[in-house]
Amino acid sequence: MKNLNEYRLESEDYQLKDNSTIGDNGVEVYFRNLEDKLIGHINNADSVFGAVAWLTSEPILNALSHKNHVQIIVQKEDFLKPDTDDNNGLYYNKKLRKKYEGLSCNIFRGEFMNWLLGVTIMYPNESGEYDDSLEAVRCVGNYNKDKKPAFPRMHNKFLIFADVEIFDDCGYPVNIVKPYAVWTGSFNFSHNATNSFENAVYITDQKVVDAYFNEYTQIAAISEPLDWTSDWIAPQWKL
């Protein structure tokens, strides 16, 4: 069976129930059609940040491509691993890279003023210029030189949705990030995950949202650019 969510009990022709619901505290819980639910929240957001082990779903990447600001950290060891039987090798890498390059992040590290990401030290690039920009997709994780199957990973699956307001009190425009919701659960942002039993929750409690955003900025602070030539790629910045 390609999609576990379509399973039926043959003896009774019973299809599994969708137990998705909204709690009295406003927490939304999802068990079916997670990709569509996530895309709905992405479409309603101005900006999206987060840490996701795998980011390969074309519909999700297409939705993210319409956002003003996207910055997501993926698991560096596995981001080149094909998501379907049809996609593999050089073609898959080229296709995924094009999708990633279609995402925008127009917020600078220094604009994360109250979070760890904002205090990372800038170093000159190869041209001698100081670059405070952020790629839309970066990665983090240990260097698994022996390619062990059991190895510590950046295994999160959460996105933070935020409004970004522009202030120019300093004489120049500054982006102020205001997180308002978080999505988290077992669901990887991949085609394979849409055929699997997964779960997700959508939370708007500000204390919880801020905790996730703080965790994201810590992970982003030790991230590095993607290396498209190797599955194995050290933090780019210092604190």
C-alpha positions as CSV (number, residue, x, y, z in Angstrom):
1,M,0.0,0.0,0.0
2,K,1.5,3.4,-1.1
3,N,-0.5,5.5,1.4
4,L,-1.1,4.1,4.9
5,N,-3.7,6.8,5.5
6,E,-6.0,5.1,2.9
7,Y,-5.9,1.8,4.7
8,R,-9.3,0.0,5.1
9,L,-10.2,-3.0,7.3
10,E,-11.2,-5.5,4.6
11,S,-13.5,-7.4,6.9
12,E,-15.7,-4.4,7.6
13,D,-14.7,-2.0,4.8
14,Y,-13.8,0.5,7.6
15,Q,-11.6,3.4,6.8
16,L,-9.4,4.9,9.5
17,K,-11.0,7.9,11.2
18,D,-9.4,11.4,11.1
19,N,-9.0,12.4,14.8
20,S,-7.9,15.9,14.0
21,T,-9.4,18.5,16.4
22,I,-9.1,21.9,18.1
23,G,-8.7,21.9,21.9
24,D,-10.4,24.3,24.3
25,N,-7.1,26.1,24.6
26,G,-6.9,26.7,20.8
27,V,-4.3,24.1,20.1
28,E,-5.0,22.4,16.7
29,V,-4.1,18.7,16.3
30,Y,-3.7,17.1,12.9
31,F,-3.5,13.4,11.9
32,R,-4.5,13.4,8.2
33,N,-3.8,15.7,5.2
34,L,-1.0,17.3,7.1
35,E,0.7,18.7,4.0
36,D,-2.5,20.6,3.0
37,K,-3.0,21.9,6.5
38,L,0.6,23.1,6.7
39,I,0.4,24.9,3.4
40,G,-2.7,26.7,4.6
41,H,-0.8,28.1,7.5
42,I,2.1,29.0,5.3
43,N,-0.2,30.8,2.9
44,N,-1.6,32.9,5.8
45,A,1.8,33.9,7.1
46,D,4.1,36.8,6.2
47,S,7.3,35.0,7.2
48,V,8.3,31.5,8.2
49,F,11.3,30.3,10.2
50,G,12.2,26.9,11.6
51,A,14.2,23.7,11.9
52,V,13.2,20.7,9.8
53,A,15.2,17.5,9.3
54,W,14.0,17.0,5.7
55,L,12.6,19.7,3.4
56,T,11.9,18.1,0.1
57,S,8.1,18.4,-0.5
58,E,7.5,20.3,-3.8
59,P,4.0,21.7,-2.7
60,I,5.5,23.0,0.6
61,L,8.5,24.5,-1.2
62,N,6.2,26.1,-3.7
63,A,4.1,27.7,-0.9
64,L,7.2,28.9,0.8
65,S,8.5,30.5,-2.4
66,H,5.7,33.2,-2.1
67,K,6.8,34.4,1.3
68,N,8.8,37.5,2.0
69,H,11.1,35.9,4.5
70,V,11.9,32.2,4.8
71,Q,14.8,30.8,6.9
72,I,14.9,27.1,7.6
73,I,17.6,24.9,9.0
74,V,17.8,21.3,7.7
75,Q,19.7,18.2,8.8
76,K,23.1,18.5,7.0
77,E,23.8,14.8,6.7
78,D,20.7,13.8,4.8
79,F,19.3,16.8,2.9
80,L,20.5,15.3,-0.4
81,K,18.9,11.9,0.2
82,P,16.2,11.2,-2.5
83,D,12.6,11.5,-1.2
84,T,11.0,9.2,-3.8
85,D,12.0,6.2,-5.9
86,D,11.7,8.4,-9.0
87,N,14.1,11.1,-7.9
88,N,17.7,10.2,-7.4
89,G,21.3,11.3,-8.1
90,L,22.3,14.4,-10.0
91,Y,18.8,15.2,-11.3
92,Y,17.3,15.1,-7.9
93,N,20.0,17.4,-6.4
94,K,19.6,19.9,-9.3
95,K,15.8,20.0,-8.9
96,L,16.0,20.4,-5.1
97,R,18.6,23.1,-5.4
98,K,16.4,25.1,-7.8
99,K,13.5,24.9,-5.3
100,Y,15.7,26.1,-2.5
101,E,17.1,29.0,-4.6
102,G,13.5,30.1,-5.2
103,L,13.1,30.9,-1.5
104,S,13.8,34.4,-0.1
105,C,15.2,35.6,3.2
106,N,15.5,39.4,3.3
107,I,16.2,39.6,7.0
108,F,19.8,40.1,8.3
109,R,21.3,38.3,11.2
110,G,21.7,41.6,13.1
111,E,17.9,42.1,13.0
112,F,17.4,39.1,15.3
113,M,18.3,41.6,18.1
114,N,16.9,39.8,21.1
115,W,18.0,36.3,20.1
116,L,21.3,34.4,19.9
117,L,21.4,34.5,16.1
118,G,21.7,38.3,16.3
119,V,25.0,38.2,18.3
120,T,27.0,35.9,15.9
121,I,30.2,37.6,14.8
122,M,30.6,38.7,11.2
123,Y,33.7,37.7,9.2
124,P,34.8,39.1,5.8
125,N,33.9,36.9,2.8
126,E,36.3,36.0,0.0
127,S,36.0,39.5,-1.4
128,G,36.8,41.1,2.0
129,E,33.3,42.3,2.5
130,Y,31.2,41.7,5.7
131,D,28.1,39.8,4.9
132,D,25.2,39.8,7.4
133,S,22.8,38.0,5.1
134,L,21.0,34.7,5.7
135,E,20.4,32.0,3.1
136,A,16.8,30.8,3.0
137,V,18.0,27.2,3.7
138,R,21.0,26.3,5.8
139,C,22.0,23.1,7.6
140,V,23.4,21.9,10.9
141,G,24.6,18.6,12.4
142,N,27.6,16.5,13.3
143,Y,30.2,15.4,10.7
144,N,29.5,11.7,10.4
145,K,32.8,10.8,8.8
146,D,32.2,7.0,9.3
147,K,28.6,7.2,8.0
148,K,27.2,5.4,11.0
149,P,23.5,4.6,10.7
150,A,22.9,5.6,14.3
151,F,24.3,9.1,14.8
152,P,23.2,12.4,16.5
153,R,21.1,14.5,14.1
154,M,19.2,17.7,13.9
155,H,15.9,15.9,14.0
156,N,13.4,18.7,14.6
157,K,10.3,19.2,12.6
158,F,9.0,22.7,13.5
159,L,8.1,25.9,11.8
160,I,7.4,29.3,13.4
161,F,5.0,31.7,11.7
162,A,5.8,35.4,12.2
163,D,4.8,38.9,11.2
164,V,7.6,41.2,10.2
165,E,7.2,44.9,10.8
166,I,9.6,47.6,9.4
167,F,10.7,50.4,11.6
168,D,12.9,53.3,10.5
169,D,13.5,55.2,13.8
170,C,17.3,54.7,13.2
171,G,17.2,56.6,9.9
172,Y,17.1,53.3,7.9
173,P,14.6,50.5,7.7
174,V,14.9,47.6,10.3
175,N,12.9,44.4,10.2
176,I,11.3,43.5,13.6
177,V,10.3,39.8,13.8
178,K,7.1,39.0,15.8
179,P,6.4,35.2,16.0
180,Y,2.8,34.3,16.6
181,A,2.4,30.5,16.0
182,V,4.4,27.3,15.8
183,W,3.8,24.0,14.0
184,T,5.5,20.9,15.3
185,G,5.1,17.1,15.4
186,S,6.4,14.0,13.7
187,F,5.7,15.2,10.1
188,N,8.8,15.6,7.9
189,F,8.2,18.0,5.0
190,S,8.7,15.2,2.4
191,H,6.6,13.3,-0.1
192,N,7.1,10.1,1.8
193,A,5.7,11.6,4.9
194,T,2.4,12.4,3.2
195,N,1.9,8.6,2.8
196,S,2.9,7.8,6.4
197,F,1.1,7.9,9.7
198,E,2.2,11.3,11.1
199,N,0.9,14.0,13.5
200,A,1.3,17.7,14.0
201,V,0.1,20.4,16.4
202,Y,-0.4,24.1,15.7
203,I,0.1,26.3,18.8
204,T,-0.5,30.0,19.3
205,D,0.3,30.3,23.0
206,Q,2.9,33.1,23.0
207,K,5.1,31.6,25.7
208,V,5.4,28.3,23.8
209,V,5.9,30.1,20.4
210,D,8.7,32.3,21.9
211,A,10.4,29.1,23.3
212,Y,10.4,27.5,19.9
213,F,11.7,30.7,18.3
214,N,14.5,31.0,20.8
215,E,15.4,27.3,20.0
216,Y,15.4,28.1,16.3
217,T,17.8,31.0,16.7
218,Q,20.2,28.9,18.7
219,I,20.2,26.2,16.0
220,A,20.5,28.8,13.3
221,A,23.5,30.4,15.1
222,I,25.5,27.3,14.7
223,S,24.4,26.5,11.1
224,E,26.4,26.5,7.9
225,P,25.7,26.9,4.2
226,L,24.6,23.8,2.2
227,D,27.3,21.8,0.4
228,W,25.7,20.5,-2.8
229,T,28.8,18.4,-3.7
230,S,28.7,16.2,-0.7
231,D,26.3,14.8,1.9
232,W,28.9,15.5,4.5
233,I,29.7,19.1,5.1
234,A,31.2,23.2,10.7
235,P,29.4,26.2,12.0
236,Q,30.1,29.2,9.8
237,W,29.9,31.9,12.5
238,K,31.3,32.4,16.0
239,L,29.5,33.8,19.1
